[in-house]
Amino acid sequence: MDERAALALVGDSVPAAGDDCAVLDGLVVTTDMLHETSDFPGGTTRYTAGWRAVGASLSDVAAMGAEATAALAIYGAPSFEEDEIAAFLSGCLDVCSAAGAEYVGGDLDGHGEFTVSTTAFGRSEAPVYRSGATPGDAVCVTGTLGRSGAALRLFEEGATERANGLFRFEPRVAAGRALAPHASAMMDSSDGLSRSLHQLAEASDCGASVSYADVPVAQTASEVAESADDERELAVHFGEDFELVCTVPEDALAAAIEASPVEVTRIGTVTEREVRMDGAALPDRGFTHG
């Protein structure tokens, strides 16, 4: 089975699964697993790994429009090195601080490959799901896209300091909370803009029409891209940027943009069916684990 088929199997068996977080009486909770071979390119510091791993789960909390409260991590590695564990913990603590959450520990385990499993918690009395988009709503994203794809290119070129900086994204918890009163649907862009749009459209039983010219592409992605098509690949399909993708009713758009502490860009409109970019079908393609 591929990842999507496996997730569908889980969703069929576990009714609470399927969104960015599970919601239980106002508590939102999510868990993620990252591996060295698939998630941490050569040159990734343990500080960045701690920041990014915990940040990925905090991003799911952000996607529900919730307040982030706490996070923990399981650290597995072939050996326990004091400087590596200390750096990892610093990254965990700092990303939690940036998101207004508390890092509360976790577990250590010997493992053949450096692997991190993280869990984050939050609270919301009115979480935003993926399933509320309505035709006519604006399709929006926070920040810029293509940052992580550009970082991977820089890791490959040996520009590890700059690449690590790009990999340490800010979880959009504050933006998620600000957008929550206005958004009809929301999720994060960890699997890429294209796949996120398809997932949101499927959950809401709708479509979307977006324009690539309106997609806010990270400057670094434009710098490292080898062509216009390559830039589009980094911004639309690569994923792992952990920005928010949301839909907002037309009459609430101005208020949503004004409320957000980070830039919110409208890239299109919710439609009755099909996900299209510039009039053509947008492939459902993005980041896949395993």
N, C-alpha and C positions, 0 to 999 in steps of 0.2 A: 504494500500500500504506500502511496505517497502521503505527504504531510496533510494535504487537504482532505483526502479520503479518511485518514485516521481521525482528524478533527471532526469530520462529519459523523463518524461512528460514535465518538464521545458525545457529541451533541444529541444524537438520537437516544442515548442512554441516560444522560444527565441534563435534565431540564434547566438547571441553573447555569449551565455553561453556554458559551456562544457569543458573549459580548466581551468587551475589554476586561471587565471584572464581573465576578459574581456579586450579587447584592443580597444581604441578609439583614432585615430589620434596620436599615440605615447604615449598615457596615458594608463597605466594598472591599473586596480582597482579590488578589491576583498573584500568580506565580509564574516564573520564567526560568529557563535553563539555558546557559551559554557555554560553549565549548571552545577550546583553544583553536582547533582546526577550522571551525566554521565561523567563529565570531571574533577572535582576537588575532589579527595578523601579526606576523613577526615584527617585533619592535614595539608592540603594545606594552606599556608599563603596567605593573600591578596596580598602581594608583589609578590609571585610566580604566583598567579592568574593573576595579571596585566601583568607580564612579558610573561606568557605563552599564554594568550589570544591574546595580540597584536602580539606576536611572530608568532602565527599561521597564521595570515594574512600576515605578512611580509615574511613568508616562501613561500606563494603563489607568491608574487612578485619575490622572488628569483628564483622560478621555471620557470619564464618567461625570466630569464636572464636580468632582468631590474634593474635599479637604484632605490632604495627605497627613496621616497621623504617625505611621511607623513603618519600618522595613527591617528585614533581617536577611542573612545570606548564609548559604552553605558553601564552604571553600574546600574543594577537593584538588589535590596535587600529588605528583609522585614523591615529593619530599616537602618538609616544612622548613622554609628559610625565614629567619627572623626579619630580615629587611623586606622581603617580599610580602609577608603577612602584614607587617606594619604599614607598608605603602598601600596595600589593598584596603585595610581598615580606614586609612586616611581618606581614600577615595569614597568609600561608603559613607563615612561621616560627613564629608563635605557636600556630596550631592544631596544627602538628606537635609542638611542645613539650607541649601539653596532652594529646596522645595518646601521648607517649613515643616519637615517631618523629623522624627527621632529614629536614629539607628539603634536597634535594641539587641544586636548580637546575631547568633546563628549556630553553626556547627562546623567542625573540621573533620576531614576524612581523607585517608590516603586514596589516591586514584591514579590510574595509568596516564591520564591526560588532564591538564589543568581544566577544571570544570567548575562553574559557579551556578548555583540554584538560588533564586531570590524570591522573596514574598513581600508584598507591600499591602498596607491597610489604609483605608480612608473612611470618611463619613460623609454622607449626603442624604438629606430627606427627600430630595428630588433629583435623582441621578438622570443623566441623559443617556439614552440608549441609541443603538444604531438604527432602530426601527421606526423612527418618527418622521422621516423626510416625506414631504408632500410636493407634487408637481407645482412648479412656480417658485419654490424656495431657492434662495441663492446658495451656491456651492462655494465654500470658502476654505482657505488654509491659513495656518499661522506661519510666521517666519519665512524661511527660504528652504528650497529642496535641492538635493544633490550634494549636500555637505559630506555625508558618510561615504558616498561613492568617490568623491574627490579625495577623502582621507585615505581610502584604500589604495588609490593610485600613488599617493605620496608615500605610503608605507612601502610600496613596491619599488619606489625610486630611492628609498633610503632617507627620505626627509622625515624622520620619525618624530622629531620634536613638534613640527607643525602638524603632522598627522594626528598625534596624540591630542593636541589641542582641539582639533576638529571633532575628534571622537568623543570629547567630553561635552555632550549636549546638555542644555538646561531643560529638565522636565517641565512641561508647560502647565504645571499645576495652577499657578495664579491665573493664567489665561483661560484654562478650563473652567475655573470657578466664575470668572467674569463673563464667559460666554454662556454658561449653563442656563441663566434665566431667559436667554434669547434663542438658543439653538433648538432646532427640532430633532436633530440627530447629530451624533458626534462619535469619532473614533480616532485612534492615532495612526500615523502613517508608517509604522514600523515595517510593513510588508511592501511599501512603495505606494505612490499616489494611485497608479492604475489599479492595483489590486484592492486598495482601500475603497476606491470608488465602486468597484464591482461588489465588494462585500457589503458596503452601505446600501447600494441599490438592491441587492438581494434581500437584505434584512427588511428594507422598507417597501419592497415590491414596487420599485419604480426604476427610472433610468436617470441619466445625467448627460448634459451636453456641456463640454468645457472647451476652452481655447488655450492652446499651448502658449500663445503670446502673452496670456495673462498669468501664467504660472511663474511665481517668483523663484528664479533660479539662483542658487548661491553663487557668489562671485568666484569662489574657488573652483566650483564645478565648471564654470565657463573657462577658467584659466587652464585647467588640466585637460579639458576635452579636446580630442583630436579632430573633431568635426562637429557640425551642427547636429547630426544624427547621434553622435556620441554624447553630446551635452544633453540631448533629450532622453537618452537612455539613463544617464545618471540621475536626472531630475524626476523622471516619470516612473521608471521601473526598478531602479536599484534598491530603493527602500532604506530602512535603518536610520532615517532622519529623526523619527520620533516627534514630528510636528503633529498638530491637530488638523483633522479634516472634518468639517462640519457643514450642516445645512441650516439656513436661517430664513424665516419668513421675510418676505420683501419689506414689510412695514416695520420689522425689528432690526434690519441690517445696520442702519446708521447708529443705533444705540449700541449694538453689539461691537461694532468697530471702535466706537468711542470708549467703551468700557474696558476693552482688552489692553493689558499692559504691554503687549507685543503687537507687531503689525499683523493685521488680518487682511487678506487679499481675496477678493471675489474672483473666481476663475470660471464660473459658469452658472448653470441653472438646472434644477431638478426637472426631469421630464417624465412622461408616462412610462417609457420603456427604453431599453438599450443604453449602454454607456458609450458615448462617442466623444472624440476629440477632433476639433476642426472639421466636423461633418462626417468623419470616417469612424468605423468601429474601433474602439480602443482595446487592444489585447489585454486579457486578464492575466498579466504576467508581473511577477515581482519577486521579492526575497523569499526563499524557501529554506527551511531548516532540514538538514539531512538529505 
